[in-house]
Amino acid sequence: MDSSAGEHGMARSGLFLLLIGLMWRFGGACPESCTCSISRIVCIDSEPGIEDFPVLTLDDMENITEIYIANQNRLFDLSDSSLRHYINLRNLTVTRTRLTSIASDAFFNNTRLQYVNLRDNNLSTLSWRTFQNFNITFPLLLSGNPLDCVCENLWIKLKLQEEADSPDLTCTDDRGVTRDFATLTPPDCVVPTVEVTPQNVTEMEGGNVKAVCSASGSPAPAILWNLDMLSTHYEIDPLDTESILTLTGLSSDDNGRKIVCSVENMVGQSEATLELNILFPPAILQLLPPERNHHWCIPFTVTGNPKPELRWYHNNTTLEEQDFIRTIIHEYTENEDHGCLQLVNPTHIHNGKYRLVVKNEFGQDEKTVSAQFIDPPYFNTTEPEFGYSCKCNKIIKRTIKLSKKCIVSKLTAVLSFLLWASSASHTQTLVCV
């Protein structure tokens, strides 16, 4: 009993020390108006209040999944750095504050957000760009804000129309009249649309391509080509309602790439793509010596468009693939195939040079690698070393004749001799006379 009581007492003491440690850990960084735990921050005391989100240690901010802020009269802005390090934040509530503006990239790093409550603040406008970095599947909780009936807020109306049970939301027009958001139709305010011509291009490597991205909308949308990681040289000719993209010297590295043209204005954003199908002759990027895993494998990487045909040769003889020796592709990408020639339990007869030839309608490539799976057995026709005492009398018509008194001392020796005799490089047959 005493021992058990002592163990429980030690456990309680350990838990108490842990809680004290956590409180000490957050005590120095957590504002006076907030309480901070491992995964949650709550700031509801108006005095002394906070002007921005708490700044904890980097590790602590990354562990936070929920933030609840209310009754803060000194909180006016949510900047692009306010939530930068709260990368695992899932639930956010900011209510009954003087929040007036939210930066368009305030939630840039908060891709895991699932719930945002911005009720009862002082927001008059809110950009669609604020929510573009994560999937808005939750309802927009914006009631209680003095939202203006302006073009910049039209996206809110469009979002509410997508929701089955959207909350009633109002805005105030320039005459001070309160209106239902569903009736919002500001002048010269149209969601942008975009079209890329052509949408798909098939061209040889080294060729040239010209594409036009046409946009419409009001206000006039900005047009942007996303050319990140593009290997081909390009030039852009921007016009009022369209942008012309010219690609010169098409690189095979860009085969299968989708180039995005995006257009946006204060109402929203739209995208269209140009897909490149670049034709080029095949190449063997690597052919490596055999590796032994579960089975033997001769690794290779090939490229080409169209996908090249693969053919193997063993010692300059066409290799007929079967269940125990066949080509396996482990990974397909737009430009490359990674695989191996798999051999199941190869013997010395499979040693030699392996040549891979790849071919499509635009050319071919080949590479050779040497393979040594197992050492061949040693054989001497005058004095065999396989453990038996006979000698070959003579060789007639590629047949090895042994004397009738040939006595084999070990069964394993016979098996080794027969394996040698049946190999591709020794076609003699064993006949005792």
C-alpha positions in Angstrom: 0.0 0.0 0.0 2.8 2.4 1.0 4.6 1.7 -2.2 1.5 2.2 -4.4 0.7 5.5 -2.6 4.3 6.6 -3.2 4.1 5.8 -6.9 0.8 7.8 -7.3 2.3 10.7 -5.4 5.3 10.7 -7.7 3.0 10.6 -10.7 1.0 13.6 -9.4 4.2 15.5 -8.7 5.5 14.8 -12.2 2.3 16.0 -13.8 2.3 19.1 -11.6 5.9 19.9 -12.6 5.0 19.4 -16.3 2.1 21.9 -16.0 4.4 24.4 -14.2 7.0 23.9 -16.9 4.4 24.6 -19.7 3.1 27.7 -17.9 6.7 29.0 -17.4 7.4 28.2 -21.1 4.5 30.3 -22.4 4.5 32.9 -19.6 7.2 35.1 -21.0 5.9 35.3 -24.5 2.1 35.1 -24.0 0.5 38.6 -23.7 -1.2 39.5 -20.4 -4.6 39.6 -22.0 -4.2 36.1 -23.4 -3.8 32.5 -22.2 -1.6 30.2 -24.3 -1.4 26.5 -24.3 0.4 24.0 -26.5 -2.2 24.2 -29.3 -4.5 27.1 -28.4 -4.4 30.8 -27.9 -7.3 32.7 -26.3 -7.2 36.5 -26.0 -10.5 37.9 -24.5 -9.4 40.4 -21.8 -9.8 43.9 -23.1 -7.3 45.4 -20.7 -4.5 45.9 -21.4 -5.4 44.3 -24.8 -3.4 43.4 -27.8 -2.5 45.3 -31.0 -1.4 42.2 -33.0 -1.3 38.4 -32.7 1.0 37.0 -30.0 4.6 36.3 -31.0 5.8 33.1 -29.3 8.8 31.0 -30.1 8.8 29.6 -33.6 8.2 26.0 -32.5 5.3 27.1 -30.3 3.6 29.1 -33.0 3.9 26.1 -35.4 2.1 23.9 -32.9 -0.9 26.3 -32.5 -4.1 25.0 -34.2 -6.7 27.4 -32.8 -6.7 31.1 -32.1 -9.7 32.9 -30.4 -9.5 36.7 -30.1 -12.4 38.9 -28.8 -13.0 42.2 -27.1 -9.8 43.8 -28.4 -10.2 47.6 -28.9 -6.5 48.1 -29.9 -6.6 45.5 -32.8 -7.1 47.4 -36.1 -5.1 45.5 -38.7 -4.2 42.0 -39.7 -0.9 42.3 -41.7 0.9 39.9 -43.9 3.2 38.9 -40.9 0.5 38.5 -38.2 -0.1 34.8 -38.9 3.0 34.0 -40.9 4.4 31.4 -38.5 1.1 29.8 -37.5 1.4 27.3 -40.3 -0.8 24.6 -38.7 -3.6 26.9 -37.8 -7.0 25.4 -38.5 -9.6 27.5 -36.6 -9.5 31.3 -36.4 -12.0 33.6 -34.6 -11.5 37.4 -34.5 -14.7 39.0 -33.2 -15.8 42.1 -31.4 -12.6 44.0 -32.2 -11.8 47.2 -34.2 -10.4 45.2 -37.0 -10.6 47.5 -40.1 -8.3 45.9 -42.7 -6.9 42.5 -43.6 -3.9 42.3 -45.9 -4.5 40.3 -49.1 -1.8 37.8 -48.2 -2.5 37.7 -44.5 -3.3 34.0 -44.7 -0.6 33.1 -47.2 1.0 30.5 -45.0 -2.2 29.2 -43.3 -3.1 26.6 -45.9 -4.7 24.4 -43.3 -7.4 26.8 -42.3 -10.8 25.2 -42.0 -12.8 27.8 -40.1 -12.6 31.6 -40.1 -15.0 33.7 -38.0 -14.7 37.5 -38.6 -18.1 38.5 -37.2 -18.7 41.9 -35.5 -15.6 43.8 -36.5 -15.1 47.0 -38.4 -14.5 45.6 -41.9 -15.8 47.7 -44.8 -14.1 45.9 -47.7 -12.5 42.5 -48.0 -10.4 41.2 -51.0 -10.9 37.8 -52.5 -7.1 37.5 -52.6 -7.1 37.1 -48.8 -8.6 33.6 -49.2 -6.9 32.5 -52.4 -4.2 30.3 -50.8 -6.5 27.7 -49.3 -9.8 26.0 -50.2 -12.8 28.0 -48.9 -15.2 25.2 -48.2 -16.5 26.8 -44.9 -19.2 29.5 -44.8 -18.1 33.1 -44.8 -18.9 34.5 -41.3 -18.9 38.2 -41.8 -22.1 39.4 -40.3 -21.9 42.5 -38.0 -19.3 44.3 -40.2 -20.2 47.6 -41.9 -19.5 46.2 -45.4 -19.7 48.6 -48.3 -21.9 47.9 -51.4 -18.9 48.3 -53.8 -17.3 46.3 -56.6 -14.5 45.0 -54.4 -17.0 43.1 -52.3 -18.9 41.6 -55.2 -17.0 38.3 -54.8 -18.7 37.9 -51.4 -22.1 37.9 -53.1 -20.8 35.3 -55.6 -19.4 33.1 -52.8 -22.7 33.3 -50.9 -24.6 32.1 -54.0 -22.5 28.9 -53.9 -23.4 28.1 -50.4 -26.6 26.1 -49.7 -27.3 27.7 -46.3 -25.6 31.0 -46.7 -26.2 33.5 -43.9 -28.0 36.8 -44.5 -25.5 39.5 -45.1 -26.0 43.2 -45.8 -24.0 46.1 -47.1 -24.3 49.9 -47.1 -24.4 51.8 -50.4 -23.0 55.3 -51.1 -26.3 56.9 -49.9 -26.1 55.1 -46.5 -28.9 52.7 -47.4 -28.6 49.2 -46.0 -29.1 46.5 -48.7 -29.1 42.7 -49.0 -25.9 41.4 -50.5 -27.9 39.3 -52.9 -29.1 42.5 -54.6 -25.6 43.9 -55.0 -25.0 44.9 -58.7 -22.3 47.7 -58.8 -21.7 49.3 -62.2 -18.7 48.3 -64.3 -18.1 45.3 -62.1 -17.7 42.0 -64.0 -15.8 38.8 -63.1 -12.9 38.4 -65.6 -12.8 35.6 -68.2 -9.8 34.3 -70.1 -9.1 32.3 -73.2 -5.8 30.9 -74.5 -5.4 30.2 -78.3 -4.2 27.6 -79.1 -4.8 25.4 -76.0 -2.6 22.5 -77.2 0.5 22.6 -79.3 2.4 19.7 -80.9 5.8 20.8 -82.2 9.3 19.4 -82.7 12.1 20.1 -80.3 13.8 23.3 -81.4 10.6 24.7 -83.0 8.7 27.9 -82.2 5.2 28.5 -80.8 3.0 31.6 -80.5 0.0 31.8 -78.2 -2.5 34.5 -77.3 -4.1 35.0 -74.0 -7.3 37.1 -74.3 -9.1 38.6 -71.3 -12.4 40.4 -70.6 -13.9 41.8 -67.5 -14.5 45.1 -65.6 -12.4 46.7 -64.3 -10.0 45.7 -67.1 -8.1 42.7 -65.7 -4.4 42.3 -65.4 -2.9 39.4 -67.5 -0.1 37.3 -66.2 1.7 34.2 -67.8 3.1 31.8 -65.2 6.5 30.8 -66.8 8.2 29.5 -63.7 10.7 26.7 -64.4 10.3 27.0 -68.2 13.5 26.0 -70.0 12.5 27.4 -73.4 13.3 31.0 -74.3 10.2 33.2 -74.3 9.1 36.7 -75.0 5.8 38.5 -73.9 4.1 41.2 -75.9 1.4 42.8 -73.6 -1.5 44.6 -75.1 -4.7 46.1 -73.7 -6.9 43.1 -73.6 -4.5 40.3 -74.6 -1.0 39.1 -74.1 1.1 37.3 -76.8 3.6 34.7 -75.7 6.3 33.6 -78.2 8.4 30.5 -77.4 11.6 30.0 -79.5 13.8 26.9 -79.5 11.5 24.5 -77.7 13.3 22.4 -75.1 12.4 18.8 -74.6 12.5 19.6 -70.9 9.2 21.4 -71.3 7.3 18.5 -72.9 4.0 18.0 -71.2 4.2 21.4 -69.4 1.0 23.4 -68.9 1.6 27.1 -69.1 -1.0 29.0 -67.1 -2.4 32.4 -68.2 -4.2 34.1 -65.3 -6.3 37.2 -65.4 -7.6 39.1 -62.3 -9.3 42.2 -61.2 -10.9 43.3 -57.9 -13.9 41.0 -58.5 -12.0 37.7 -59.0 -9.6 35.6 -61.0 -9.8 33.2 -63.9 -7.2 30.9 -65.6 -6.6 29.1 -68.9 -3.7 26.9 -70.0 -1.4 26.2 -73.0 -0.2 22.6 -73.0 3.0 21.7 -74.8 3.5 18.4 -76.6 7.2 18.5 -77.8 8.4 15.8 -80.0 12.0 14.6 -79.8 14.2 11.5 -80.4 14.9 9.1 -77.6 17.9 9.0 -75.4 19.2 6.7 -72.7 20.0 8.9 -69.8 21.5 6.1 -67.7 22.3 2.4 -68.0 23.9 1.0 -64.8 25.6 -2.2 -63.9 23.4 -4.9 -62.3 22.1 -4.4 -58.7 20.8 -7.2 -56.5 17.7 -6.6 -54.5 15.0 -9.2 -54.3 16.0 -10.1 -57.9 18.8 -8.9 -60.1 18.1 -5.6 -61.9 19.9 -3.7 -64.6 18.6 -0.1 -64.0 18.0 2.4 -66.8 16.4 5.7 -67.5 15.1 6.6 -71.0 13.4 9.6 -72.5 11.7 10.4 -75.8 8.4 11.6 -77.3 6.7 9.6 -78.5 7.6 7.0 -75.9 10.4 4.9 -77.4 10.3 1.1 -78.1 12.9 -0.8 -75.9 14.9 -3.8 -77.1 17.6 -5.7 -75.3 20.5 -7.6 -76.7 22.7 -10.1 -74.8 26.1 -10.6 -76.3 24.8 -9.2 -79.6 21.9 -11.7 -79.7 18.3 -10.4 -79.4 17.0 -11.1 -75.9 13.6 -12.7 -75.9 11.9 -11.6 -72.7 10.2 -14.2 -70.5 8.8 -14.5 -67.0 12.3 -14.8 -65.5 13.9 -12.1 -67.6 11.8 -9.0 -68.5 11.7 -5.2 -68.6 9.9 -3.5 -65.7 9.1 0.2 -65.6 9.0 1.4 -62.0 8.1 5.1 -62.6 6.6 6.9 -65.5 6.9 10.7 -65.9 6.0 13.0 -68.7 9.5 12.9 -70.1 11.3 9.9 -68.5 10.8 6.2 -67.8 12.7 4.7 -64.9 13.0 0.9 -64.9 15.2 -2.1 -65.1 15.8 -5.4 -66.9 14.9 -7.9 -64.1 16.5 -11.3 -64.0 15.3 -14.0 -61.6 18.1 -16.3 -60.4 20.5 -15.7 -63.3 23.5 -18.1 -63.7 26.9 -17.7 -65.4 25.3 -18.3 -68.8 23.6 -14.9 -68.3 27.0 -13.1 -67.8 28.1 -10.9 -70.6 27.3 -7.6 -72.3 23.7 -6.2 -72.3 22.9 -3.6 -74.9 19.8 -1.5 -74.7 18.4 0.1 -77.9 15.6 2.6 -77.7 13.8 3.9 -80.9 11.0 6.1 -82.0 10.1 7.7 -85.3 12.5 10.5 -84.8 15.7 8.5 -84.0 17.3 6.0 -81.7 20.0 5.6 -79.0 21.8 2.7 -77.5 24.1 1.9 -74.6 25.9 -1.2 -73.3 26.8 -2.5 -69.9 28.7 -5.5 -68.6 27.1 -8.0 -66.2 28.7 -10.6 -64.0 26.1 -12.5 -62.0 28.0 -15.6 -61.0 31.5 -17.0 -61.8 31.4 -19.8 -64.4 32.5 -23.3 -63.3 36.1 -24.4 -64.2 36.5 -27.2 -66.6 39.6 -28.9 -68.2 38.9 -31.4 -71.0 42.1 -33.4 -70.2 41.9 -33.4 -66.4 38.5 -32.3 -65.2 38.4 -30.6 -61.9 35.0 -31.7 -60.9 36.0 -34.4 -58.5 36.0 -37.5 -60.8 39.0 -39.4 -62.1 38.2 -40.0 -65.7 39.8 -38.3 -68.8 38.2 -37.5 -72.2 39.3 -40.0 -74.8 38.7 -37.7 -77.7 36.3 -35.1 -79.1 34.4 -36.1 -82.2 31.8 -33.9 -83.9 31.7 -31.6 -80.8 30.9 -34.6 -78.6 33.1 -35.3 -75.5 33.5 -39.1 -75.2 34.6 -40.5 -71.8 35.9 -44.0 -71.2 33.5 -46.7 -70.1 35.4 -46.9 -66.8 34.6 -43.3 -66.0 33.8 -43.2 -62.3 32.3 -40.1 -60.9 33.1 -39.6 -57.3 30.6 -36.8 -56.4 27.1 -36.1 -57.7 27.7 -32.4 -57.4 30.7 -32.7 -59.7 28.4 -34.3 -62.4 25.9 -31.5 -62.1 28.6 -28.9 -62.4 30.0 -30.6 -65.5 26.6 -30.9 -67.1 25.9 -27.2 -66.4 29.2 -26.3 -68.1 28.5 -28.6 -71.0 25.1 -27.2 -71.7 26.1 -23.5 -71.5 25.8 -21.2 -74.5 29.6 -21.1 -74.9 30.1 -24.9 -74.7 27.7 -26.9 -76.8 29.3 -30.3 -76.4 27.2 -33.1 -75.0 28.4 -35.8 -72.6 28.4 -39.4 -73.9 30.0 -42.3 -72.0 31.4 -45.1 -74.3 
